[in-house]
Amino acid sequence: MRALGPIVLFLFLVEITSGILQGYYTPILTDVARNLGIADGDVNWFEAAQLMFSALAVPVLARLGDIYGHKRILLVSTVLTAAASWGVAFAPDFWTFLVAWSLQGFYVVWLPLEIALIFARVASKPDRAALTRKAAGLLVGGLQFGVIAGALAAGALIGVFAGNLQLTLMVPAVAATLCIFAVWFGVPESALRAGGAVDIKGFALLAVGLLLLTSGLTFLRINGAGTWWVWLVLLAGLAAFVPFVRYQLRIDEPLVDIRMLRSPSMWPVQLTAGLFGISVLGAQAPMSTFARTDREVHGYGLGLEAGSVSLIIGAYVLAVLSGALLFPLAARLTTPRITLSGAAAVVGIGYGLQVPFHDSLPQTLANMVIAGLGSGALVAALPSAAAAAAPLNRTGMATGLTNTTKTIGGSFASAVFGIALLSAAGESLGGITGAATAAPLSGYLTVWTVCSVTAFAAAAALLLVPRLAFADAPLVPGLAEGTLPAPGENSR
C-alpha cells in the first residue's frame, strides 16, 4: 500500500467531495421543493433524471478513460460536475434546476475511474485484487465521511444562513470546484491504455432504450395507469434492448461486454448492484420527506426539521461506514460470497422492519442503522468483486458496470417511487404548503416493501456466485510494462 499512498490520499479527497454531493442535498429537499413550488413526490424526478443521465454517461466516460487516460477523463468529469453544481445553486426555476441537477450526475463516474487508476498502479503485483479492495475500502470511507459531513452541514447551514437556500446550495459547488485542483495536481495519469474506440452505435441504442423507459414512466406519472399508449412506450423501451444486446455480441469492442456480463462469476454481482441501487439511491428522497412530514397534521411522519433529518442520515451513513469496515473481517470468517449475501439480507431486514415500525424517531433510526450495516458491505465490496471476477482487459468496464447497473436500478426506483408518493392534494394546490404536498402513507409503505424484497432477491442471487470468483488471477505478461492484453486474452 506504500506505493499507493499519495494517489489514494488525493483520491480520498475526491471521494469526500463525492460524498458531500450525495449527502448534502437530502436534508433540504423539502426546502428545495417549497422553493420551486412542487410536491414532495416530484422531488424523486430530480433523482430519476440524474440517475438516468449517469447510467448513460458512466459507460462512455469509463471507456474514454481506458482509451485516453483515466486521470484526464476524471478531471473532465470533475470540471463538468463543478459547473453543474453552480448551476444548481443559481437555478431560477424548476426546469433549469432539473437540467443542472441531472448534469451533476457526472460525479458517478469518479469511483470507477479511481479504481482503474489504482489497478493500473498495482497491475504487476500478484496481490493486485487484494490491494485494490483495500484501497477501494479507504475510498468508500472517504465517500461516507463526505456524506456525513455534507448531511450535517446542510442541516446546520440552512439555519445559519437564515433559510437562504441559494447561499446554502453554493457550499457543495465550492467543494466540487476545489476538487478540480486535487485531481489536477495530486493524481498521476495511468500508464495502461486500451485500443479501439467508443461504441457510438451501442451508446445510441442504449440511450434509446433508457429514454423510452424513462419517458414511459414519466407519462405513467402524468397520465395515469389507465392510459393505454403509456404501456406501449414502456414496451418499446424494453424491446429496444434486444437490438442493443445483439449488436454488442457482434462487435469486438462493445460498450457493454454482454459475454462477460452473463458469466457465472459476473451476472449475480451486477444483478445485485442493480437491485441494491433501488434502496441505496431510490429511497433517499422518500426517507427525507417522510421524516419532514408533520405527524400531527397527517397522522404519520416524524415532523422533523432539516437539522434533525440530517441526524437520521448521519446515523445511516455511520452504519454504512461500519459495514464497510467490518466486511473484511466477516469475509475472513466465512467467504466473500456468503458475507455479501448476508449483507444484502441485512438490508432487506432493515427496510422490512420499517414497514411495521415507523412511528417514532428511535424506530426509524434503528431500522436505518440495520439497513446501513448491510449497505456498507455492498458499497465497499461490489466494485472490487466485479473487478476480481473480470478478465484483466475488462476490469475497468466491469467496475463501471456495477455503478451503471446500480444507477439504472436507482433511476427506475426513483421514478416508480415518485408515482407511489404522488399526492392528489398536492397536485390540486400546486405544492404551496406542506399540508398540500405531503405524500400518502401507502406510498411510503410501498417504497420500504420494494426495498426489502429486492434486497432479499439480491441475497439469493449472490449465493450463485462461484466460491473462487473473487480470487486473484495469474499475472499476464505486459502488465508491468503498462500495456493491456488484447481482447480475448486472459478470459476466465
C-alpha positions, 0 to 999 in steps of 0.5 A: 500500500506504500506505493499507493499512498499519495494517489489514494490520499488525493483520491480520498479527497475526491471521494469526500467531495463525492460524498458531500454531493450525495449527502448534502442535498437530502436534508433540504429537499423539502426546502428545495421543493417549497422553493420551486413550488412542487410536491414532495413526490416530484422531488424523486424526478430530480433523482430519476433524471440524474440517475438516468443521465449517469447510467448513460454517461458512466459507460462512455466516460469509463471507456474514454478513460481506458482509451485516453487516460483515466486521470484526464477523463476524471478531471473532465468529469470533475470540471463538468460536475463543478459547473453543474453544481453552480448551476444548481445553486443559481437555478431560477426555476424548476426546469433549469434546476432539473437540467443542472441537477441531472448534469451533476450526475457526472460525479458517478463516474469518479469511483470507477475511474479511481479504481482503474487508476489504482489497478493500473498502479498495482497491475504487476503485483500478484496481490493486485485484487487484494490491494485494490479492495483495500484501497477501494475500502479507504475510498468508500470511507472517504465517500461516507465521511463526505456524506456525513459531513455534507448531511450535517452541514446542510442541516446546520447551514440552512439555519445559519444562513437564515433559510437562504437556500441559494447561499446554502446550495453554493457550499457543495459547488465550492467543494466540487470546484476545489476538487478540480485542483486535487485531481489536477495536481495530486493524481498521476495519469495511468500508464495502461491504455486500451485500443479501439474506440467508443461504441457510438452505435451501442451508446445510441441504442442504449440511450434509446432504450433508457429514454423510452423507459424513462419517458414511459414512466414519466407519462405513467406519472402524468397520465395515469395507469389507465392510459393505454399508449403509456404501456406501449412506450414502456414496451418499446423501451424494453424491446429496444434492448434486444437490438442493443444486446445483439449488436454488442455480441457482434462487435469486438469492442462493445460498450457493454461486454454482454459475454462477460456480463452473463458469466457465472462469476459476473451476472449475480454481482451486477444483478445485485448492484442493480437491485441494491441501487433501488434502496441505496439511491431510490429511497433517499428522497422518500426517507427525507420527506417522510421524516419532514412530514408533520405527524400531527397534521397527517397522522404519520411522519416524524415532523422533523426539521432539516437539522434533525433529518440530517441526524437520521442520515448521519446515523445511516451513513455511520452504519454504512461506514461500519459495514464497510469496515467490518466486511473484511473481517466477516469475509475472513470468517466465512467467504466473500460470497456468503458475507455479501449475501448476508449483507444484502439480507441485512438490508432487506431486514432493515427496510422490512422492519420499517414497514411495521415500525415507523412511528417514532424517531428511535424506530426509524433510526434503528431500522436505518442503522440495520439497513446501513450495516448491510449497505456498507458491505455492498458499497465497499465490496461490489466494485472490487468483486466485479473487478476480481471476477473480470478478465484483466482487459475488462476490469475497468468496464466491469467496475463501471458496470456495477455503478451503471447497473446500480444507477439504472436500478436507482433511476427506475426506483426513483421514478416508480417511487415518485408515482407511489408518493404522488399526492392528489392534494398536492397536485390540486394546490400546486405544492404551496404548503406542506399540508398540500404536498405531503405524500400518502402513507401507502406510498411510503409503505410501498417504497420500504416493501420494494426495498426489502424484497429486492434486497432479499432477491439480491441475497439469493442471487449472490449465493450463485456466485462461484466460491473462487470468483473473487480470487486473484488471477495469474499475472499476464505478461505486459502488465508491468510494462503498462500495456493491456492484453488484447481482447480475448486474452486472459478470459476466465 
